[in-house]
Every structure is written in structure tokens, then in C-alpha cells.
Amino acid sequence: MAPAQTSPECLFCRFVSREIEPDVVAETPHSLAFRDIEPQAPKHVLVVPKRHVENAGELAENPLELADVVGLARDVAASEGLDAGYRLVFNTGVEGGQAVFHAHLHVLGGRRMQWPPG
């Protein structure tokens, strides 16, 4: 696993470093899960790698890091009581809806998800 590298301009890096304290739900040595400040579902948690990685495509270059993010998302869903189901979403790039350019996985649940999502 690569050493934790952060970007001082990145909001999520500032969460990881605790310069800004997010509402932490869970954590591993390589990933951090915290509540979204603009929830789109009754349960909405973001899971980020602690190392600054711009997007999901870049995160995929490190399969162990990607697995840690997805594994923590699974654990968060279980701890949040989302046994009936949940949605995992990576937004990548401006047209994909990415607003913070630090890879993050949305864990959404607590209501029936609609399809198509966009």
C-alpha cells in the first residue's frame, strides 16, 4: 500500500488529516468513512482512500486500496442497518458529477433506490 499522501487544497485530505473534523462513521488504516453533509438518502456516507487519489479510475490502479474502500463501504452498510439493500456510487469527472476531486464512494440507503439513477 502506498504511503498516505495528501493535498493541502483538497477538502477530503483535510478530513483525513483531521484539520477539519468530519462526522466519522468508520475507519481502516487506509480508508475513512464519514457522513455526507448534503445527504441524498436517509443514510448517505462517503468512503475515501486516505491517500489523495483524484478519481475512481486512478484508485483502480491500486487494487488493494480499491478493495479497502469497497470493503469499508460494505461494513458501513452493515453498521447502518442497510440489510434490505444499498447503492454504491463513484462519480468520476465533471460530467460524471464529481464535485470533490478526491476519489470517494457514496454509500446510499434507507429508502428504495430508483432506476435509472440520473
C-alpha distances in whole Angstrom, upper triangle without the diagonal:
4,6,9,11,15,18,21,23,21,22,19,17,20,20,17,18,21,23,25,25,24,25,22,22,19,16,13,10,8,12,15,18,22,25,26,29,31,31,32,32,33,30,27,24,21,17,15,11,11,10,13,13,17,17,16,17,14,12,13,11,8,10,7,7,11,11,10,13,15,15,16,19,20,20,22,24,25,26,28,30,29,31,33,30,28,27,23,23,21,23,22,24,28,30,27,28,25,26,23,21,17,16,18,19,22,23,27,30,33,35,36,34,36,36,36,33,34
4,6,8,12,15,18,20,18,20,18,15,18,19,15,16,20,21,23,24,23,25,23,23,20,17,14,12,9,12,15,19,22,25,26,28,30,31,32,33,34,30,28,24,21,18,15,11,10,8,10,11,15,16,16,16,13,11,13,11,9,11,10,9,12,14,13,14,17,18,18,20,22,23,23,26,28,28,29,32,31,33,35,32,29,28,24,24,21,23,21,23,26,29,27,27,24,25,21,19,16,15,17,19,23,24,28,31,34,36,37,35,37,37,36,34,34
4,6,10,13,16,18,17,19,16,14,16,17,13,14,17,19,21,21,22,24,21,23,20,16,14,11,9,12,15,19,21,25,26,28,30,30,32,33,34,31,28,24,21,18,15,11,9,7,10,12,16,17,18,19,15,14,16,15,12,15,13,11,15,16,14,15,19,19,19,21,24,23,24,27,28,28,29,32,32,34,36,33,31,29,26,25,23,24,23,24,27,30,28,28,24,25,21,19,16,16,18,20,24,25,29,32,35,37,38,36,38,38,38,35,35
4,6,10,13,15,14,15,13,10,13,13,10,10,14,15,17,18,18,21,18,20,18,14,13,10,8,10,12,16,18,21,22,24,27,27,29,30,31,28,25,21,18,15,12,9,6,4,7,10,14,16,17,18,15,13,16,15,13,16,14,11,14,16,14,14,18,18,17,19,22,22,22,25,27,26,27,30,30,32,34,32,29,27,24,23,21,22,21,23,25,28,26,26,22,22,18,16,13,14,15,18,21,23,26,29,32,35,36,34,36,36,36,33,33
4,7,10,12,11,14,12,9,11,13,10,10,14,15,17,18,19,21,20,22,20,17,16,13,11,12,14,17,19,22,22,24,26,27,29,31,32,29,26,22,19,17,13,10,8,5,6,9,12,15,16,17,14,13,17,15,14,17,16,13,16,18,16,16,20,21,20,21,24,24,24,27,29,28,29,32,32,34,36,33,30,28,25,24,21,21,20,21,23,26,25,24,20,20,16,14,12,13,15,19,22,24,27,31,33,36,37,35,37,37,36,33,33
4,6,9,8,10,9,5,8,10,8,8,12,12,14,16,16,19,18,20,19,17,16,14,12,13,13,16,17,20,20,21,23,25,27,29,30,27,24,21,17,16,12,10,8,6,5,9,11,14,16,18,15,14,18,17,16,19,18,15,17,20,18,17,20,22,20,21,25,24,23,26,29,28,28,32,31,34,36,33,29,27,24,23,20,20,19,19,21,24,23,22,18,18,14,12,10,12,14,18,20,23,26,29,32,34,36,33,35,35,35,31,31
4,5,5,9,9,6,8,11,10,10,13,12,14,16,17,20,20,22,22,19,20,18,16,16,16,18,19,21,20,21,23,25,27,29,30,28,24,22,18,17,14,13,11,9,6,9,10,14,17,18,15,16,19,19,18,21,21,18,19,22,20,19,22,24,22,23,27,27,25,28,31,30,30,33,33,35,37,34,31,28,25,23,20,20,18,18,19,23,22,21,17,16,12,11,9,13,15,19,21,24,27,30,33,35,36,34,35,35,34,31,30
4,6,8,9,7,7,11,11,10,12,10,12,15,16,20,20,23,23,21,21,20,18,18,17,19,19,21,20,20,23,25,27,30,31,29,25,23,19,19,16,15,13,12,10,13,13,17,20,22,19,19,23,23,22,25,24,21,22,25,23,21,25,27,24,25,29,29,27,30,32,31,31,34,34,37,39,36,32,30,27,25,23,22,21,20,21,25,24,22,19,17,13,13,12,15,17,21,23,25,28,31,34,36,37,35,37,37,36,33,32
4,7,9,8,8,11,12,12,14,12,12,16,16,20,20,23,24,22,23,22,20,19,18,20,19,20,19,19,21,23,25,28,30,28,24,22,19,19,16,16,14,14,11,13,12,16,19,21,19,19,23,23,23,26,26,22,23,26,24,22,25,27,25,25,29,29,27,29,32,31,31,34,33,37,38,35,31,29,26,24,21,20,19,18,18,22,22,20,16,14,11,10,11,14,16,20,21,24,27,30,33,34,36,33,35,35,34,31,29
4,6,5,6,9,10,11,12,11,11,14,14,17,17,20,20,19,20,19,17,16,15,16,16,17,16,16,18,20,22,25,26,24,21,18,15,15,12,13,12,11,8,10,10,13,16,18,16,16,20,20,20,23,23,19,19,22,21,18,21,24,21,21,25,25,23,26,29,28,27,31,30,33,34,31,27,25,22,20,17,17,16,15,16,20,19,17,13,11,8,8,7,11,12,16,18,21,23,26,29,31,32,30,31,32,31,27,26
4,5,5,6,9,10,10,9,8,11,10,14,15,17,18,17,19,19,17,15,13,14,13,14,13,12,15,17,19,22,23,21,18,16,13,14,11,13,12,13,10,12,12,14,17,19,18,17,21,22,22,24,23,20,20,23,21,18,21,23,20,20,24,24,21,24,27,25,24,28,27,31,32,29,26,24,21,19,17,16,16,16,17,20,19,17,13,11,7,9,8,11,12,15,16,19,21,24,26,28,30,28,29,30,30,26,25
4,5,5,6,9,9,10,9,10,9,12,12,15,15,14,15,16,14,11,10,11,10,12,11,12,15,16,18,20,22,19,16,13,10,10,8,9,9,10,8,10,11,12,14,17,16,15,18,20,19,21,20,16,17,19,17,14,17,19,16,16,20,20,18,20,23,22,22,25,25,28,29,26,23,21,18,17,15,15,15,16,17,20,18,16,13,11,8,9,7,9,9,12,13,16,19,22,24,26,28,26,28,29,28,25,24
4,5,5,6,8,9,9,11,11,14,14,16,16,14,15,14,12,11,10,12,13,15,15,16,18,20,22,24,25,23,19,16,13,12,9,9,7,8,7,10,11,13,16,18,16,15,19,19,18,20,19,16,17,19,17,15,19,20,18,18,22,22,20,23,25,24,24,28,27,30,32,29,26,24,21,20,17,18,17,18,19,23,21,19,16,14,10,10,8,11,11,15,17,19,22,25,28,30,32,30,31,32,32,28,28
4,5,5,6,5,6,8,9,13,13,16,17,15,17,16,15,14,12,14,13,15,15,15,18,20,23,25,25,23,20,17,14,14,12,12,10,11,10,13,14,17,19,22,20,19,22,23,22,24,23,19,20,23,20,18,21,23,20,20,24,23,21,24,27,25,25,28,28,31,33,31,27,26,23,22,20,20,20,21,21,25,23,21,18,16,12,13,11,14,14,17,18,21,23,26,28,30,33,31,33,34,33,30,29
4,5,5,6,5,6,6,9,9,13,13,12,14,14,13,11,9,10,9,11,12,12,16,17,20,22,22,19,17,14,11,11,10,11,9,12,11,14,15,17,18,22,20,18,22,23,21,23,22,18,19,21,18,16,19,20,17,17,21,20,18,21,23,21,21,25,25,28,30,28,24,23,21,20,19,19,20,21,22,25,23,21,17,16,12,14,11,13,12,15,16,18,20,23,25,27,30,28,30,32,32,28,28
4,5,8,8,8,9,11,10,13,12,10,11,11,10,9,7,10,10,13,14,15,19,20,22,23,24,21,18,15,12,11,9,9,6,9,9,12,14,16,18,20,18,16,20,21,19,20,19,15,17,18,15,14,17,18,15,16,20,19,17,20,22,21,21,25,25,28,30,28,24,23,21,20,19,20,20,21,23,26,24,22,19,17,14,14,11,13,12,15,16,18,21,24,26,29,31,29,32,33,32,29,29
4,5,8,9,10,13,12,15,15,13,14,13,12,12,10,13,13,16,17,18,21,23,25,27,27,24,21,18,16,15,12,12,9,10,11,15,17,19,21,23,21,19,23,23,21,23,21,18,20,21,18,17,21,21,18,20,23,22,20,24,26,24,24,28,28,31,34,31,28,27,24,24,22,23,23,24,25,29,27,25,21,20,16,16,14,16,16,18,20,22,25,27,29,32,34,33,35,36,36,33,33
4,5,5,8,11,10,14,14,13,15,14,15,13,11,13,12,14,16,16,19,21,24,25,25,22,20,17,15,15,14,14,11,14,14,17,19,21,23,26,24,22,25,26,24,26,24,20,22,23,20,19,22,22,19,20,23,22,20,23,25,23,23,27,27,30,33,31,28,27,25,24,23,24,25,25,26,29,28,25,22,20,17,18,16,17,17,19,20,21,24,26,28,31,33,32,35,36,36,32,33
4,6,9,13,13,17,17,16,18,18,17,16,14,16,14,16,17,17,20,22,25,27,27,25,22,19,18,18,16,16,13,15,15,18,19,22,24,27,25,23,27,28,26,28,26,23,24,26,23,21,25,25,22,23,26,25,23,26,28,26,26,30,30,33,35,33,30,29,27,26,25,25,25,26,26,29,28,26,22,20,17,18,16,19,18,21,22,24,26,28,30,33,35,34,36,38,37,34,33
4,6,10,11,15,16,16,18,18,18,16,13,14,12,13,14,13,16,19,22,24,23,22,19,17,15,16,15,16,14,16,16,19,19,21,23,26,25,23,27,28,26,28,27,23,24,26,23,21,24,24,21,21,25,24,21,24,26,24,23,27,28,31,33,31,28,27,25,24,23,23,24,24,24,28,26,24,21,18,15,17,15,18,17,19,20,21,23,26,27,30,32,31,33,35,35,31,31
4,7,8,12,13,13,16,17,17,15,12,12,10,11,13,12,16,17,21,22,21,19,17,15,14,15,14,16,14,17,17,20,21,22,24,27,26,24,27,28,27,28,26,23,23,25,22,19,22,23,19,20,23,21,18,21,23,21,20,24,25,28,30,29,26,25,24,23,23,23,25,26,26,29,27,24,22,19,17,19,17,18,17,19,19,19,21,23,25,27,30,29,32,34,34,30,31
4,6,9,11,12,15,17,16,13,10,9,6,7,9,9,13,14,17,18,18,16,13,11,10,12,12,14,13,16,16,19,19,20,21,25,24,22,25,27,25,26,24,21,21,22,19,17,19,20,16,16,20,18,15,18,20,18,17,21,21,25,27,25,22,22,20,20,20,20,22,23,24,26,24,22,19,17,15,17,15,16,14,15,15,16,18,20,21,24,27,26,28,30,30,27,27
4,7,9,11,15,17,17,14,10,9,5,6,8,9,12,13,16,16,15,13,12,9,10,12,13,16,15,19,19,21,22,22,23,26,26,23,26,28,26,27,25,22,22,23,20,17,19,19,16,15,18,16,13,16,18,15,14,18,19,22,24,23,20,20,19,20,20,21,23,25,26,28,25,23,21,19,17,20,17,18,15,16,15,14,16,17,18,21,24,24,27,29,30,26,27
4,6,8,11,14,14,11,7,6,4,7,10,12,15,14,18,17,16,13,12,9,10,10,11,14,13,17,18,20,21,21,21,25,24,21,24,26,24,24,22,19,19,20,16,14,16,16,12,13,15,13,11,14,15,13,13,16,18,21,23,22,19,19,18,19,19,21,23,25,26,28,26,23,21,20,18,20,17,17,14,14,14,14,16,17,18,22,25,24,27,29,30,26,28
4,7,11,14,14,11,8,5,5,7,10,13,16,14,17,16,15,11,11,8,9,9,12,14,14,18,19,21,22,22,21,25,24,21,23,26,24,23,21,19,18,18,15,13,15,14,10,10,12,10,7,10,12,9,9,13,14,17,20,18,16,17,16,18,19,21,23,26,27,29,26,24,22,21,19,21,18,18,14,14,13,12,14,15,16,19,22,22,25,27,28,25,27
4,7,11,11,9,6,5,7,10,13,16,18,17,19,19,18,14,13,10,10,9,11,12,12,16,18,19,21,21,20,23,23,20,22,24,21,20,18,16,16,15,12,11,13,11,8,9,11,8,7,11,11,9,11,14,15,17,20,19,17,18,16,18,19,21,23,26,28,29,26,25,22,22,20,21,18,17,14,14,14,12,15,16,18,21,24,23,27,28,29,26,28
4,7,8,6,5,6,9,12,15,18,20,20,22,21,21,17,16,12,11,9,10,10,10,13,16,17,20,20,19,22,21,18,20,21,18,18,15,13,14,14,10,10,12,11,7,10,12,10,9,13,14,12,14,17,18,20,23,21,19,19,17,19,19,21,23,25,27,29,26,25,22,22,20,20,17,16,14,14,15,14,18,19,21,24,27,26,29,30,31,28,29
4,5,5,6,9,12,16,18,21,24,23,25,24,24,20,19,15,14,10,10,9,9,12,15,17,20,19,18,21,20,16,18,19,16,16,13,11,13,12,8,9,11,10,7,11,13,11,11,15,15,14,17,19,20,22,25,23,21,21,18,20,19,22,23,26,28,30,27,26,24,24,21,21,17,16,15,15,17,16,20,21,24,27,29,28,31,32,32,29,31
4,6,8,11,15,18,20,23,26,25,27,27,27,23,22,18,16,13,12,9,8,10,14,16,19,20,19,21,19,16,18,19,15,15,12,10,13,13,9,11,14,12,11,14,16,14,15,19,19,18,20,23,24,25,28,26,24,24,21,22,21,23,24,26,29,31,28,28,25,25,22,21,17,16,16,17,19,19,23,25,27,30,32,31,34,34,35,32,33
4,7,11,14,17,19,22,24,24,25,26,26,22,20,16,14,10,9,6,5,7,11,12,15,16,15,17,15,12,14,15,12,12,10,7,10,10,7,8,11,11,10,13,15,14,15,18,19,19,20,23,23,25,27,25,23,22,19,19,18,20,20,23,26,28,25,24,21,22,19,18,14,13,13,14,17,17,21,24,26,29,30,29,31,32,32,29,30
4,7,10,14,15,18,20,20,22,22,22,19,16,13,10,7,6,4,5,8,11,12,14,14,14,17,15,12,14,16,13,13,11,8,9,10,7,6,9,10,7,10,12,12,12,15,17,16,17,20,20,22,25,22,19,19,15,16,15,17,18,21,23,25,22,22,19,19,16,16,12,11,10,11,13,14,17,20,23,25,27,25,28,29,29,26,27
4,7,10,12,15,18,17,19,20,20,16,14,10,8,6,5,6,6,10,12,13,15,15,15,19,17,14,17,19,17,17,15,12,12,13,10,8,11,11,8,10,13,12,10,14,16,15,15,19,19,21,24,21,19,18,15,16,15,17,19,21,23,25,22,21,18,18,15,16,12,11,10,10,12,13,16,18,21,24,26,24,27,28,28,25,26
4,7,9,12,15,14,16,16,16,12,10,6,5,4,6,9,10,13,14,15,17,16,16,19,19,16,18,21,19,18,17,14,14,14,11,9,11,11,7,8,11,10,8,11,13,12,12,15,15,18,20,18,15,15,13,14,14,16,18,21,23,24,21,20,17,17,15,16,13,12,9,9,10,9,13,15,17,20,22,21,24,25,26,23,24
4,7,9,12,11,14,14,14,11,9,5,5,7,9,12,12,15,16,17,18,18,18,21,21,18,21,24,22,22,20,17,17,18,15,12,14,15,11,10,14,13,9,12,15,13,12,16,16,19,21,19,16,16,14,15,15,17,19,21,22,24,21,19,17,16,14,16,14,14,11,11,10,10,12,14,16,19,22,21,24,25,26,22,24
4,6,9,8,11,11,11,8,6,4,6,9,11,15,16,19,19,19,20,19,19,23,23,21,23,26,25,24,23,20,19,20,18,15,16,17,13,12,15,14,10,12,15,13,11,15,15,18,20,18,15,15,14,14,15,17,19,22,22,24,21,18,17,16,15,17,16,15,12,12,10,9,10,12,14,16,19,18,21,23,24,21,22
4,5,5,8,10,11,9,6,5,6,10,12,15,16,19,18,19,18,17,18,22,22,20,23,25,25,25,24,21,20,21,19,16,17,18,15,13,16,17,13,14,17,16,14,17,16,20,21,19,15,14,14,13,14,14,17,19,19,20,18,15,14,13,12,15,14,14,11,11,8,9,10,12,14,16,19,17,20,22,22,18,19
4,6,9,11,12,11,9,9,10,13,15,18,19,21,20,21,20,20,21,24,25,23,26,28,28,28,28,24,23,25,23,19,20,22,19,17,20,20,16,17,21,19,16,20,19,23,24,22,18,18,17,16,17,16,19,20,20,21,20,16,15,13,13,16,16,16,14,14,12,13,13,15,16,18,21,20,22,24,24,20,20
4,7,9,11,11,8,10,11,15,16,20,21,23,22,22,21,20,21,24,25,24,26,29,29,29,29,26,24,26,24,21,21,23,21,18,21,21,18,18,21,20,17,20,19,23,23,21,17,16,16,15,16,15,18,19,18,19,18,14,14,12,13,17,17,17,14,14,12,13,12,14,15,16,18,17,19,21,21,17,17
4,6,7,7,5,8,10,14,16,20,21,24,23,23,22,20,20,24,25,24,26,29,28,28,28,25,23,24,23,19,19,21,19,16,18,19,15,15,18,17,14,17,15,19,19,17,14,13,14,13,15,15,18,20,19,20,18,15,15,14,15,18,18,17,14,13,10,10,9,10,11,12,15,14,16,18,19,15,16
4,7,8,7,10,11,15,17,21,23,25,24,24,22,20,20,23,25,24,25,29,29,28,28,26,23,24,24,20,19,22,20,16,18,20,16,15,19,19,15,17,15,18,18,15,12,11,12,12,14,14,17,19,18,19,16,13,14,14,16,19,19,18,15,13,10,10,7,9,10,10,12,11,12,15,15,12,13
4,5,6,9,12,15,18,22,24,27,26,25,24,22,22,25,27,25,26,30,29,28,28,26,24,24,23,20,19,21,19,15,17,18,15,13,16,16,12,14,12,15,14,13,10,10,12,13,15,16,20,22,22,22,19,17,17,18,19,22,21,20,16,14,10,9,6,6,7,7,9,9,11,14,16,13,14
4,6,10,13,16,20,23,25,28,28,27,27,25,24,28,29,27,28,32,31,30,30,27,25,25,24,21,20,21,19,16,17,17,14,12,15,14,10,11,11,14,14,13,11,12,14,15,18,19,23,25,25,25,22,20,21,21,21,24,23,22,18,16,13,11,8,6,5,7,10,11,14,17,19,16,18
4,7,10,13,16,20,22,25,25,25,24,23,22,25,27,24,25,29,28,27,26,24,22,22,20,17,17,17,15,12,13,14,10,9,12,11,7,9,8,12,13,11,9,10,12,13,16,18,21,24,24,25,22,19,19,19,20,22,21,19,16,13,10,8,6,5,5,8,11,12,15,18,19,16,19
4,7,10,13,17,19,22,21,21,21,19,18,22,23,21,23,26,25,24,24,21,19,20,18,15,15,16,14,11,13,14,10,10,13,13,10,12,11,15,15,13,10,10,10,11,13,14,18,20,21,21,18,16,16,16,16,18,17,16,12,10,7,6,5,7,9,11,13,12,15,18,19,15,17
4,7,10,13,15,18,18,18,18,17,16,20,21,18,20,23,22,22,21,18,17,17,15,12,12,14,11,8,11,11,8,9,12,11,9,13,12,15,17,14,11,11,10,11,12,14,17,20,21,22,19,17,15,15,15,17,15,13,10,8,6,5,7,9,11,14,16,15,18,20,21,17,19
4,6,10,12,15,15,14,15,13,13,17,17,15,17,20,19,19,18,15,14,15,13,10,11,13,10,8,12,12,10,11,14,14,13,16,15,18,19,16,13,12,10,9,10,12,14,17,18,19,16,15,13,13,11,13,11,10,6,6,5,6,9,12,15,17,19,17,20,21,21,18,19
4,7,9,12,13,12,14,12,12,15,15,12,15,17,16,16,15,12,11,12,10,6,8,10,7,6,10,11,9,11,14,14,14,17,16,18,20,17,14,13,10,10,10,12,14,17,19,21,18,16,14,15,13,13,11,9,5,5,7,8,11,14,17,19,21,19,22,23,23,20,21
4,6,8,9,9,11,10,10,14,13,10,13,15,14,14,13,10,10,12,10,7,10,11,9,9,13,14,12,15,17,17,17,20,19,22,24,21,17,16,13,12,10,12,13,16,18,20,17,16,13,14,11,11,8,6,5,6,9,11,14,18,21,23,24,22,24,25,25,22,22
4,5,7,7,10,10,10,13,11,8,11,13,11,12,11,7,8,10,8,6,10,12,10,11,15,15,14,17,19,19,20,23,22,24,26,23,20,18,15,15,13,15,15,17,20,22,19,19,15,16,13,12,8,7,7,9,12,14,18,21,24,26,27,25,27,28,27,24,25
4,6,9,12,13,13,16,14,11,14,15,13,15,13,9,11,13,10,10,13,14,12,14,17,17,16,19,21,21,21,25,24,27,29,26,23,22,18,18,16,18,18,19,22,24,22,21,18,18,14,13,10,10,10,13,15,17,20,23,26,29,30,28,31,31,31,28,28
4,6,10,11,13,14,11,10,13,13,11,14,12,9,11,14,12,11,15,16,15,17,20,20,20,22,24,24,25,28,27,30,32,29,25,24,20,19,17,18,17,18,21,24,22,21,18,18,14,12,9,9,11,14,17,19,23,26,29,31,32,30,32,32,32,29,29
4,6,9,11,13,10,9,13,13,12,15,15,11,13,16,14,13,16,18,17,18,21,22,21,23,26,26,26,29,28,31,32,29,26,24,20,18,15,16,15,15,18,21,19,19,15,15,11,9,6,8,10,14,17,19,23,26,29,31,32,30,31,31,30,27,27
4,6,8,9,6,6,10,10,10,13,14,10,11,14,14,12,15,17,17,17,20,22,21,23,26,26,26,29,28,30,31,28,24,22,18,16,13,13,12,13,15,18,16,17,13,14,11,8,5,6,9,12,16,18,22,25,29,30,31,28,29,29,28,25,25
4,7,8,7,8,11,12,13,15,16,13,13,17,16,14,16,19,19,18,22,23,22,24,27,27,27,30,28,30,31,28,24,21,18,15,12,11,9,9,12,15,13,13,10,11,9,5,4,5,9,12,15,18,21,25,28,29,30,27,28,27,26,23,22
4,5,5,6,9,10,12,14,15,13,11,15,15,13,14,18,17,16,19,22,21,22,25,26,25,28,26,28,28,25,21,18,15,12,8,8,6,7,11,13,11,11,8,11,9,6,6,4,7,10,13,16,19,22,26,27,27,24,25,24,23,20,19
4,5,5,6,9,10,11,13,11,8,12,13,10,11,15,15,14,17,19,19,20,23,24,24,26,23,25,26,22,19,16,12,10,7,8,6,9,13,14,11,12,10,13,12,10,9,5,7,8,12,15,17,21,24,25,25,22,23,22,21,18,18
4,5,5,7,10,11,14,12,10,13,15,13,14,17,18,17,20,22,22,23,26,27,27,29,27,28,29,25,22,19,15,13,10,10,8,10,14,14,12,14,12,15,15,12,11,9,11,12,15,18,21,24,28,28,28,25,25,24,22,20,20
4,5,5,8,10,13,11,10,13,14,13,15,18,18,18,21,23,23,24,27,28,28,30,28,30,31,27,24,21,17,15,12,12,10,11,15,17,15,16,14,16,14,11,10,8,11,13,17,19,22,26,30,31,30,27,28,27,26,24,23
4,5,6,8,9,7,6,10,11,9,11,14,15,15,17,19,19,21,23,24,25,27,25,27,28,25,22,19,15,14,11,12,11,13,17,18,16,17,14,16,14,12,10,7,9,11,15,17,20,23,27,28,28,26,27,26,25,23,23
4,5,6,9,8,6,9,11,11,11,14,16,16,17,20,21,21,24,25,26,28,26,27,28,24,22,19,15,14,12,14,12,15,18,19,17,18,16,19,18,15,13,10,12,12,16,18,21,24,28,29,28,26,27,25,25,23,23
4,6,9,9,8,11,13,13,14,17,18,19,21,23,23,25,27,28,29,31,29,30,31,28,25,23,19,18,15,17,14,16,20,21,19,21,19,21,19,16,14,12,15,16,19,21,25,28,31,33,32,29,30,29,28,26,27
4,6,5,6,9,10,11,13,14,16,17,19,20,21,23,25,26,27,29,28,29,30,27,25,22,19,18,16,18,16,19,22,24,21,23,20,22,20,17,15,12,14,15,19,21,24,27,31,32,32,30,31,30,29,27,28
4,5,5,6,9,10,10,12,14,15,16,18,20,21,22,24,25,27,25,26,28,25,22,21,17,17,15,18,17,20,24,25,22,23,21,23,22,19,17,14,15,15,18,19,23,25,29,30,30,28,29,28,28,26,27
4,5,5,6,9,10,10,12,14,15,16,18,20,21,22,24,26,25,25,27,25,23,21,18,18,17,20,19,22,26,27,24,25,23,25,22,20,17,15,15,15,19,19,23,25,28,30,31,29,31,30,30,28,29
4,5,5,6,9,10,11,12,14,15,17,19,20,21,22,25,24,25,27,24,21,20,16,16,15,17,17,20,23,25,22,22,20,21,19,17,14,11,12,12,16,17,21,23,27,29,29,27,29,29,29,26,27
4,5,5,6,8,10,11,12,14,15,17,19,20,21,23,21,22,24,21,18,17,13,13,11,15,14,18,21,22,19,20,17,20,18,16,13,10,10,10,14,15,18,21,24,26,26,24,26,25,25,23,24
4,5,5,6,8,10,10,12,14,15,17,18,20,21,20,20,22,20,18,16,13,14,14,17,17,21,24,25,22,22,20,23,21,19,16,13,13,12,15,15,18,20,24,26,26,24,26,26,26,24,26
4,6,5,6,8,10,10,12,14,15,16,18,20,19,20,23,20,18,17,14,15,15,18,18,22,25,26,23,23,21,22,20,19,16,13,12,11,14,14,18,20,23,25,26,24,27,27,28,25,27
4,6,5,6,9,10,10,12,14,15,16,19,17,19,21,18,15,14,11,12,11,14,15,19,21,23,19,19,17,19,17,16,13,10,8,7,10,11,15,17,20,23,23,22,24,24,24,22,23
4,5,5,6,9,10,11,13,14,15,17,15,16,18,15,13,12,9,10,11,14,16,19,22,23,19,20,18,20,19,18,15,12,10,8,10,10,13,15,19,21,21,19,22,22,22,20,22
4,5,5,6,9,10,11,12,14,16,15,15,18,15,14,14,11,14,14,18,20,23,26,27,23,23,21,23,21,21,18,15,13,11,13,11,15,16,19,22,22,21,24,24,25,23,25
4,5,5,6,9,10,10,12,14,14,15,18,16,14,14,11,14,14,18,19,23,25,26,23,22,20,22,20,20,17,14,12,10,11,10,14,15,18,21,22,21,24,25,26,23,25
4,5,5,6,9,10,10,12,11,13,15,13,10,10,8,10,12,15,17,21,23,24,20,20,18,20,18,19,16,13,10,8,8,6,10,12,15,17,18,17,20,21,22,19,21
4,5,5,6,9,10,11,10,10,13,11,9,10,9,12,14,18,20,24,26,26,23,23,21,23,22,22,20,17,14,11,11,9,11,12,14,17,18,17,20,21,22,20,23
4,5,5,6,9,10,10,11,14,13,12,13,12,15,17,21,23,26,28,29,26,25,24,25,23,24,21,18,16,13,13,10,13,13,15,18,20,19,23,24,26,23,26
4,5,5,6,9,9,11,14,12,10,12,11,14,16,19,22,25,27,27,24,23,21,22,21,22,19,17,14,11,11,8,10,11,13,16,18,18,21,23,24,21,24
4,6,5,6,5,7,10,8,7,9,10,13,16,19,22,25,27,27,23,22,22,23,22,24,21,19,15,12,11,7,8,8,10,13,14,14,18,20,22,19,22
4,5,5,6,6,10,10,10,12,13,17,19,22,25,29,30,31,27,26,25,27,26,27,24,22,18,16,14,11,12,11,12,15,16,17,21,23,25,22,26
4,5,8,9,13,13,12,15,15,18,20,23,26,30,31,32,28,27,26,27,25,27,24,22,19,16,15,12,13,12,12,16,18,19,23,25,27,24,27
4,6,9,11,11,10,13,14,17,19,22,25,28,29,30,26,25,24,25,24,26,24,22,18,16,13,10,10,9,9,12,15,16,20,22,24,22,24
4,6,8,9,10,13,15,18,21,24,27,30,32,32,28,27,27,27,27,29,27,25,21,18,16,12,12,9,8,12,14,16,19,22,24,22,25
4,6,6,6,10,12,15,19,21,25,28,29,29,25,24,24,26,25,27,25,23,19,16,14,10,9,6,6,9,11,12,16,18,21,19,22
4,5,8,12,14,17,21,24,27,30,32,31,28,27,27,29,29,30,28,25,22,18,16,13,12,9,9,11,12,14,17,19,22,20,24
4,7,11,14,17,21,23,27,30,31,30,27,26,27,29,29,31,29,26,23,19,17,13,12,9,8,9,9,11,14,16,19,18,22
4,7,10,13,17,20,23,26,28,27,23,23,24,25,26,27,26,23,20,16,14,10,9,7,8,9,8,9,12,14,16,15,19
4,7,10,14,16,20,23,24,24,20,19,20,22,22,24,22,19,16,12,10,7,6,5,7,8,8,8,11,13,15,13,16
4,6,10,13,16,19,21,20,16,16,17,19,19,21,20,17,13,10,8,6,5,6,10,10,10,7,10,11,12,10,13
4,7,10,13,17,18,18,14,14,14,17,17,18,16,13,10,6,5,5,6,9,13,14,13,11,13,13,14,12,14
4,6,10,13,15,14,11,11,11,13,14,15,14,11,8,6,5,7,8,11,15,15,15,12,13,13,13,10,12
4,6,10,12,12,9,9,8,11,11,11,11,8,6,5,6,9,11,15,18,19,19,16,17,16,15,12,13
4,7,8,9,5,5,5,8,10,10,10,8,8,8,9,12,13,17,20,20,20,17,17,16,15,12,11
4,7,8,5,7,5,9,10,8,10,8,9,10,12,15,17,20,24,24,24,20,20,19,18,15,14
4,6,5,6,5,8,9,8,10,10,12,13,15,18,20,23,27,27,26,23,23,21,19,17,15
4,5,5,5,7,9,9,12,13,14,15,16,20,20,24,27,27,27,23,22,21,19,17,14
4,5,7,10,13,13,15,15,16,16,17,20,20,24,27,26,25,22,20,19,17,15,12
4,6,9,12,12,14,12,13,13,13,17,17,20,24,23,22,19,18,16,14,12,10
4,6,9,10,13,12,12,12,12,15,16,19,22,22,21,18,18,17,15,12,10
4,6,7,9,9,9,11,11,15,16,19,23,23,23,20,20,20,18,15,13
4,6,9,10,10,12,12,16,17,21,23,24,25,22,22,22,21,17,16
4,6,8,8,11,12,16,17,21,24,25,26,23,24,24,23,20,19
4,6,9,12,14,17,19,23,26,27,28,25,26,26,24,21,20
4,6,10,12,16,18,22,25,27,28,25,26,26,25,22,21
4,7,10,13,16,20,23,25,25,22,24,24,23,20,19
4,6,10,13,16,20,21,22,19,21,21,21,18,18
4,6,10,13,17,18,19,16,18,19,18,15,16
4,6,10,13,15,16,13,15,16,17,13,15
4,7,10,12,13,12,15,16,17,14,16
4,7,9,10,8,12,14,15,12,14
4,5,7,8,11,14,16,13,16
4,7,9,12,16,18,16,19
4,6,9,13,15,14,17
4,7,10,13,12,15
4,7,9,8,11
4,6,6,9
3,5,8
4,6
4
